[in-house]
Amino acid sequence: MTSALASAAPPEGSVEAAVRPIGPVRLGRHTAALTWRTLTAVRHNPESLFLLAIQPLLFLVLTTYVYGGQMVGSSHAYLQYQVAGILGYNAVFATMSGAPALFGDLARGVFDRFRSMPVARTAPLLARYCGDMCLQMLAFALVLGLGFALGFRVESHWWNIGYVILLMIAFSFGMSWVAMAVATNMRSGETVQMLSFMCTFPLVFISGAFVEVNTMPGWLQALVKINPVTWLTASARGLLLGGPVERPVFYTLVSVLVLALLFMPLALRGLARRR
């Protein structure tokens, strides 16, 4: 009888074992292991890392020296304003650029293999966020490094750079669920790429990332003031250059919460439908 029960028990790696409740410790282990998988995959596709790093640098140089004189009359003055805007742009662009990669994993059946293993359902999604976040921090460091080389200077406390990093990580967490919702609910890679672009373009350019909000028409200011990228870049400028911090940081964190609450269920539902 004992041997019969033992033989009837599901093996550790079976689908039945995979649906057992998984605690936060195992979830963290699964996420860390899959994050490492995401990062090692970069070795086989270094072009994606190059594009992720070079695009914000090109934006910083071009906007500073092409538009700086027209915007504020001085390239250096615009550089001081622009670095925070490029950091906000990169937080959106780098996060949304992960949507096609996630869709590729889904289309190749990678997530189907995870379902047959005792892996937490949310671990692959969280691993995608963590992996993209590591790559995004590289771009963050490159933007700041180039900014310093071009003449950018922190006008407040140096340790505020750490707070800006934490804020970018938090904001990217909210935006990552937007990217995941797009990737899990669309049926073609072309649609995912188009929607990723359509999410990135208005969020970045209809915001206070590159220009002062009070220079826009009144009807457009109302839209810009509810854009989370506006609050993110205002927070970064306040921390790096001095100025209001509490209010923009508060609204940035509220934006993160709203994005996560809205798009996390959509991403998980879309993932469940792809069985």
C-alpha positions as CSV (number, residue, x, y, z in Angstrom):
1,M,0.0,0.0,0.0
2,T,2.8,2.4,0.9
3,S,4.6,1.7,-2.3
4,A,1.4,2.2,-4.3
5,L,0.9,5.6,-2.7
6,A,4.5,6.6,-3.3
7,S,4.2,5.6,-7.0
8,A,1.0,7.6,-7.3
9,A,2.5,10.8,-5.8
10,P,3.5,13.3,-8.5
11,P,7.2,13.7,-9.1
12,E,8.9,16.9,-8.1
13,G,9.2,18.2,-11.6
14,S,5.7,17.3,-12.8
15,V,3.0,19.7,-13.8
16,E,1.1,18.8,-10.6
17,A,4.1,19.8,-8.5
18,A,4.5,23.0,-10.5
19,V,1.1,24.3,-9.3
20,R,1.8,23.9,-5.6
21,P,2.0,27.2,-3.8
22,I,5.4,28.8,-4.0
23,G,6.5,31.1,-1.2
24,P,8.4,34.4,-1.6
25,V,11.8,32.8,-1.0
26,R,11.4,30.3,-3.8
27,L,9.9,33.0,-6.0
28,G,13.0,35.1,-5.4
29,R,15.2,32.2,-6.3
30,H,13.3,31.4,-9.4
31,T,13.4,35.1,-10.5
32,A,17.1,35.3,-9.9
33,A,17.8,32.2,-11.9
34,L,15.7,33.3,-14.8
35,T,17.2,36.8,-14.6
36,W,20.6,35.3,-15.1
37,R,19.2,33.5,-18.1
38,T,18.0,36.8,-19.6
39,L,21.4,38.4,-19.0
40,T,23.4,35.5,-20.5
41,A,21.2,35.7,-23.6
42,V,22.7,39.1,-24.3
43,R,25.9,37.5,-25.2
44,H,24.2,35.9,-28.2
45,N,22.6,39.2,-29.2
46,P,25.1,42.0,-28.3
47,E,23.5,44.3,-30.9
48,S,20.5,44.8,-28.7
49,L,22.8,45.9,-25.8
50,F,24.6,48.3,-28.2
51,L,21.4,49.9,-29.4
52,L,20.0,50.2,-25.9
53,A,23.1,52.0,-24.8
54,I,23.8,54.1,-27.8
55,Q,20.4,55.6,-28.5
56,P,20.1,57.7,-25.3
57,L,23.7,58.9,-25.8
58,L,22.9,60.1,-29.3
59,F,19.7,61.8,-28.1
60,L,21.7,63.6,-25.4
61,V,24.4,64.9,-27.8
62,L,22.0,65.8,-30.6
63,T,19.4,67.6,-28.6
64,T,22.0,69.4,-26.5
65,Y,24.0,70.8,-29.4
66,V,21.2,71.0,-32.1
67,Y,18.3,72.4,-30.0
68,G,20.1,73.8,-27.0
69,G,20.8,77.2,-28.4
70,Q,17.2,77.6,-29.6
71,M,15.6,76.3,-26.4
72,V,17.4,78.3,-23.8
73,G,20.1,80.2,-25.6
74,S,23.0,78.0,-24.4
75,S,24.0,74.4,-25.0
76,H,25.4,74.1,-21.6
77,A,22.3,75.4,-19.9
78,Y,20.1,73.0,-21.9
79,L,22.5,70.2,-21.0
80,Q,21.8,70.8,-17.3
81,Y,18.1,70.6,-18.1
82,Q,18.3,67.8,-20.6
83,V,20.2,65.1,-18.7
84,A,17.1,64.4,-16.5
85,G,14.9,64.3,-19.6
86,I,17.2,61.7,-21.2
87,L,17.1,59.6,-18.1
88,G,13.3,59.7,-18.2
89,Y,13.3,58.9,-21.9
90,N,15.6,56.0,-21.3
91,A,13.4,54.6,-18.5
92,V,10.5,54.4,-20.9
93,F,12.3,53.4,-24.1
94,A,14.4,50.7,-22.4
95,T,11.5,49.2,-20.6
96,M,9.1,49.2,-23.6
97,S,11.9,47.7,-25.8
98,G,11.7,44.6,-23.7
99,A,8.2,43.8,-25.0
100,P,9.3,42.3,-28.4
101,A,11.9,40.2,-26.6
102,L,9.2,38.9,-24.2
103,F,6.9,38.2,-27.1
104,G,9.8,36.3,-28.8
105,D,10.1,34.0,-25.7
106,L,6.3,33.4,-25.7
107,A,6.3,32.6,-29.5
108,R,9.2,30.2,-29.2
109,G,7.5,28.2,-26.4
110,V,9.9,29.2,-23.7
111,F,7.0,29.9,-21.3
112,D,5.4,26.6,-22.1
113,R,8.5,24.8,-20.9
114,F,8.4,26.9,-17.7
115,R,4.8,25.7,-17.1
116,S,6.0,22.1,-17.0
117,M,8.5,22.9,-14.3
118,P,7.9,23.9,-10.6
119,V,8.5,27.5,-11.4
120,A,6.3,30.4,-10.0
121,R,4.0,31.8,-12.7
122,T,5.2,35.3,-12.2
123,A,8.9,34.5,-12.0
124,P,9.5,34.7,-15.8
125,L,7.8,38.1,-16.0
126,L,9.7,39.4,-13.0
127,A,12.9,38.0,-14.4
128,R,12.3,39.9,-17.6
129,Y,11.9,43.1,-15.6
130,C,15.0,42.5,-13.5
131,G,17.1,41.6,-16.6
132,D,16.0,44.7,-18.4
133,M,16.6,46.8,-15.3
134,C,20.2,45.6,-15.1
135,L,20.8,46.7,-18.7
136,Q,19.0,49.9,-18.1
137,M,21.3,50.8,-15.3
138,L,24.2,50.4,-17.7
139,A,22.6,53.0,-20.0
140,F,21.9,55.2,-16.9
141,A,25.6,55.2,-16.0
142,L,26.6,55.9,-19.6
143,V,24.2,58.9,-19.9
144,L,25.5,60.4,-16.6
145,G,29.1,59.7,-17.6
146,L,28.7,61.4,-21.0
147,G,26.8,64.2,-19.3
148,F,29.6,64.8,-16.9
149,A,32.1,64.7,-19.8
150,L,30.1,67.3,-21.7
151,G,29.9,69.6,-18.7
152,F,26.9,68.5,-16.7
153,R,27.2,69.1,-12.9
154,V,25.1,68.0,-10.0
155,E,24.0,71.2,-8.2
156,S,22.7,69.5,-5.1
157,H,24.1,66.6,-3.0
158,W,26.0,63.9,-4.9
159,W,24.2,61.2,-3.0
160,N,21.0,62.3,-4.7
161,I,22.2,60.3,-7.7
162,G,21.3,57.2,-5.7
163,Y,17.8,58.5,-5.1
164,V,17.4,59.1,-8.8
165,I,18.5,55.5,-9.5
166,L,15.9,54.2,-7.0
167,L,13.2,56.3,-8.6
168,M,14.1,55.1,-12.1
169,I,14.0,51.5,-10.9
170,A,10.5,52.1,-9.3
171,F,9.2,53.8,-12.4
172,S,10.5,51.1,-14.6
173,F,8.7,48.5,-12.5
174,G,5.4,50.2,-13.3
175,M,6.2,50.6,-17.0
176,S,7.4,47.0,-17.2
177,W,3.8,45.8,-16.7
178,V,2.7,48.0,-19.6
179,A,5.3,46.2,-21.8
180,M,4.3,42.8,-20.4
181,A,0.7,43.5,-21.1
182,V,1.5,44.4,-24.7
183,A,3.7,41.3,-25.2
184,T,1.3,38.8,-23.7
185,N,-1.9,40.0,-25.3
186,M,-0.8,40.6,-28.9
187,R,-0.6,37.9,-31.5
188,S,2.2,39.2,-33.8
189,G,5.6,40.6,-33.3
190,E,4.9,43.5,-35.7
191,T,1.9,44.6,-33.5
192,V,4.0,44.4,-30.4
193,Q,6.7,46.6,-31.9
194,M,4.2,49.1,-33.2
195,L,2.4,49.3,-29.8
196,S,5.7,49.6,-28.0
197,F,6.6,52.6,-30.2
198,M,3.1,54.1,-29.8
199,C,3.4,53.9,-26.0
200,T,6.9,55.4,-25.9
201,F,6.5,58.3,-28.3
202,P,3.6,60.2,-26.6
203,L,4.7,59.4,-23.1
204,V,8.2,60.9,-23.8
205,F,7.4,63.8,-26.2
206,I,4.1,64.9,-24.7
207,S,5.8,65.5,-21.4
208,G,8.1,67.9,-19.6
209,A,11.1,65.7,-20.5
210,F,12.6,68.0,-23.1
211,V,10.8,71.4,-22.7
212,E,9.2,73.5,-20.0
213,V,5.6,72.7,-19.5
214,N,4.6,76.4,-19.2
215,T,5.7,77.0,-22.8
216,M,2.9,74.7,-24.2
217,P,-0.7,75.7,-25.0
218,G,-3.0,75.5,-22.1
219,W,-5.0,72.5,-23.3
220,L,-1.8,70.6,-23.9
221,Q,-0.5,71.5,-20.4
222,A,-3.5,69.8,-18.8
223,L,-2.5,66.5,-20.6
224,V,1.2,66.9,-19.9
225,K,0.7,67.4,-16.2
226,I,-0.9,64.0,-15.8
227,N,1.9,62.3,-17.8
228,P,4.0,60.2,-15.4
229,V,7.1,61.0,-17.4
230,T,6.6,64.7,-16.5
231,W,6.7,63.9,-12.8
232,L,9.6,61.5,-13.2
233,T,11.8,64.0,-15.0
234,A,10.7,66.8,-12.6
235,S,11.8,64.6,-9.7
236,A,15.1,63.8,-11.2
237,R,15.8,67.5,-11.9
238,G,14.8,68.4,-8.3
239,L,17.1,65.8,-6.9
240,L,20.1,66.6,-9.2
241,L,19.7,70.4,-9.7
242,G,17.9,71.4,-6.6
243,G,14.2,72.4,-6.5
244,P,10.9,70.9,-5.6
245,V,11.2,67.2,-4.8
246,E,8.4,66.0,-2.5
247,R,5.4,66.7,-4.8
248,P,6.9,65.3,-8.0
249,V,8.3,62.2,-6.2
250,F,4.9,61.6,-4.6
251,Y,3.1,61.8,-8.0
252,T,5.8,59.6,-9.6
253,L,5.3,56.9,-7.0
254,V,1.5,57.2,-7.4
255,S,2.0,56.7,-11.2
256,V,4.0,53.6,-10.5
257,L,1.2,52.2,-8.4
258,V,-1.5,53.1,-10.9
259,L,0.4,51.5,-13.8
260,A,1.1,48.3,-11.9
261,L,-2.6,48.0,-10.7
262,L,-3.9,48.6,-14.2
263,F,-1.5,46.5,-16.3
264,M,-0.4,43.7,-14.0
265,P,-3.8,41.9,-14.2
266,L,-3.8,42.4,-18.0
267,A,-0.3,40.9,-18.3
268,L,-1.1,37.9,-16.1
269,R,-4.4,37.3,-17.9
270,G,-2.7,37.5,-21.3
271,L,-0.1,35.0,-20.1
272,A,-2.8,32.6,-18.9
273,R,-4.6,32.8,-22.2
274,R,-1.5,31.7,-24.2
275,R,-1.7,28.1,-22.8
